[in-house]
Amino acid sequence: MSRIVAIYGSPRRKGNTARLLAEAVAGARQNGAQVEEVVLRDLKISPCLEIYACRQDGECAIKDDFQAVREAVLSARGLMLATPIFFYTVSSHVKMFIDRCQSLWVKKYWIEGAAFGLREPARRGLLISAGATKGKRLFEGTLLSMKYFFDVFDAQLWDSLLYRGLDFEGDVLEFPEYLSEAREAGRRLAGECSRLE
């Protein structure tokens, strides 16, 4: 049975990205995956303080809920992350978690000396994101950040579901095809992760 971690990055518990991710989780479970759900807004995760204590052994010196989420992802084959767009990037909850993963970057590239882009991805990642505007470049910054964020977990950004014009809570309910697409992406991710076992 493949393990997947689903990270809810919205400040709203029932926002559009949360609903989409819940569908992806349901699809993954229907296809036999064990999914651990993490709601970042409920956790105590400090921003990175850039003290670089992680240069010693790749461990972050700040002790809070970050370590538990990191270990969950490292023990999984799949990672789903959902975030709304704020100022053309991820939510503050997601950004704090990403920045704390600097310790993983230090471990992988400084301590272990991994060559950039040469390690075979051990995990697959799914990004789900929604923004209020219909701007052509709405997701460019987020996609670039996610590519490198997933990389520290040796995960490939395997698929992205990106939706424009969703702002207020419940807007996504007017687009049942988006919910179906998310469920199918979760199902496919579970299948892909099982092939990695």
C-alpha positions in Angstrom: 0.0 0.0 0.0 1.5 3.3 -1.0 1.7 6.2 1.5 0.9 9.7 0.5 0.9 12.9 2.6 -1.7 15.6 1.8 -0.8 19.1 3.0 -3.6 21.6 3.3 -2.1 25.1 2.9 -5.1 27.3 3.0 -6.0 29.6 5.9 -9.6 28.5 5.3 -10.6 25.1 6.5 -13.3 24.8 3.8 -11.9 26.9 1.1 -11.6 26.0 -2.6 -8.2 24.4 -2.4 -9.2 22.4 0.7 -12.2 21.0 -1.1 -10.1 20.1 -4.2 -7.5 18.4 -2.1 -10.2 16.5 -0.2 -11.3 15.1 -3.5 -7.8 14.1 -4.5 -7.4 12.4 -1.1 -10.6 10.5 -1.7 -9.4 9.4 -5.1 -6.1 8.2 -3.7 -7.8 6.2 -1.0 -10.2 4.7 -3.5 -7.1 3.4 -5.3 -5.6 1.8 -2.2 -3.3 4.5 -0.9 -2.9 5.3 2.8 -3.1 9.1 3.0 -2.1 11.2 6.0 -3.7 14.6 6.0 -1.8 17.6 7.4 -3.5 21.0 8.0 -0.8 23.6 8.2 -3.0 26.3 9.9 -3.5 23.9 12.8 0.3 23.5 13.5 2.9 25.5 15.2 5.6 26.1 12.6 8.0 28.9 13.0 9.4 30.7 9.9 13.1 29.9 9.1 15.3 32.1 11.3 18.3 31.5 9.0 20.7 30.6 11.8 22.2 27.7 9.8 22.6 25.3 12.6 21.4 22.8 10.0 24.9 23.0 8.5 26.1 20.5 11.2 23.9 17.6 10.4 21.0 18.8 8.2 18.6 19.1 11.2 16.7 22.3 11.9 17.5 23.7 15.4 14.0 25.0 15.8 11.9 22.4 17.5 8.2 22.6 16.7 5.6 20.8 14.5 7.8 21.0 11.4 9.8 17.9 12.2 6.7 15.6 12.3 5.5 16.8 8.9 9.0 16.5 7.4 9.3 12.9 8.7 5.8 12.0 7.4 6.8 13.2 3.9 10.1 11.5 4.0 8.4 8.2 4.8 5.8 8.5 2.0 6.0 7.9 -1.8 3.6 10.7 -2.6 3.1 14.4 -1.7 0.0 16.4 -2.4 0.0 20.1 -1.6 -2.8 22.5 -2.0 -2.5 26.3 -1.7 -4.5 29.3 -2.7 -2.6 32.1 -4.5 -1.8 35.3 -2.5 0.1 38.0 -4.5 1.0 35.5 -7.2 2.6 33.0 -4.8 1.7 30.4 -2.1 -0.1 31.1 1.2 2.0 32.2 4.2 1.4 28.8 5.9 2.9 27.0 2.9 5.7 29.5 2.6 6.8 29.0 6.2 6.9 25.3 5.7 8.8 25.6 2.5 11.4 27.9 4.1 11.9 25.5 7.0 12.8 22.8 4.4 16.0 24.8 3.8 17.5 22.3 6.3 16.7 19.5 3.9 18.4 21.5 1.0 21.5 22.0 3.2 21.6 18.3 4.0 21.1 17.2 0.4 23.3 19.6 -1.4 25.9 20.8 1.1 26.4 17.9 3.5 25.7 14.9 1.2 27.1 16.8 -1.9 24.3 15.7 -4.3 24.7 16.9 -7.8 21.8 19.1 -9.0 19.2 17.3 -11.1 21.0 13.9 -11.2 19.2 12.0 -8.4 16.3 9.9 -9.5 13.1 11.1 -7.8 11.9 8.7 -5.1 8.5 10.4 -4.7 5.8 12.0 -6.8 4.2 15.3 -6.1 0.8 16.8 -6.9 0.1 20.5 -6.7 -3.4 21.9 -6.4 -3.7 25.7 -6.5 -6.5 28.2 -7.1 -6.4 32.0 -7.6 -9.1 34.6 -7.7 -7.9 36.4 -10.8 -7.5 35.1 -14.4 -4.0 36.5 -14.9 -2.0 34.8 -17.6 1.1 34.5 -15.3 -0.9 33.7 -12.1 0.8 30.4 -11.3 4.3 31.0 -12.7 6.0 31.8 -9.4 4.2 29.1 -7.5 5.2 26.4 -10.1 8.8 27.4 -9.9 8.8 27.3 -6.1 7.1 24.0 -6.1 9.6 22.4 -8.5 12.4 23.2 -6.1 10.5 22.6 -2.9 9.6 19.1 -4.1 13.2 18.5 -5.1 14.4 18.7 -1.5 12.2 15.7 -0.8 13.5 13.9 -3.9 10.0 14.3 -5.4 9.1 15.0 -9.0 6.4 17.7 -9.5 4.3 15.0 -11.3 1.1 17.0 -12.0 -0.4 20.4 -11.3 -4.1 21.3 -11.1 -4.3 25.1 -11.5 -7.6 26.9 -11.4 -8.4 30.6 -12.0 -11.4 32.6 -11.0 -12.0 30.9 -7.6 -12.0 33.4 -4.7 -14.8 33.0 -2.2 -15.4 29.9 -0.1 -17.6 27.5 -2.1 -16.8 29.0 -5.6 -15.4 25.6 -6.7 -18.7 24.0 -6.1 -19.9 25.7 -9.3 -17.3 23.7 -11.2 -18.0 20.0 -10.5 -15.6 19.1 -13.3 -12.7 20.6 -11.2 -13.7 18.3 -8.3 -13.8 15.3 -10.6 -10.4 16.2 -12.0 -8.9 16.4 -8.6 -10.4 13.0 -7.6 -9.0 11.5 -10.7 -5.5 13.1 -10.1 -5.5 11.6 -6.6 -6.4 8.2 -8.0 -3.7 8.4 -10.6 -1.1 9.6 -8.1 -1.9 6.6 -5.9 -1.2 4.3 -8.9 2.0 6.1 -9.7 3.2 5.8 -6.1 2.4 2.1 -5.9 4.7 1.6 -8.9 7.5 3.2 -6.9 7.3 0.7 -4.0 
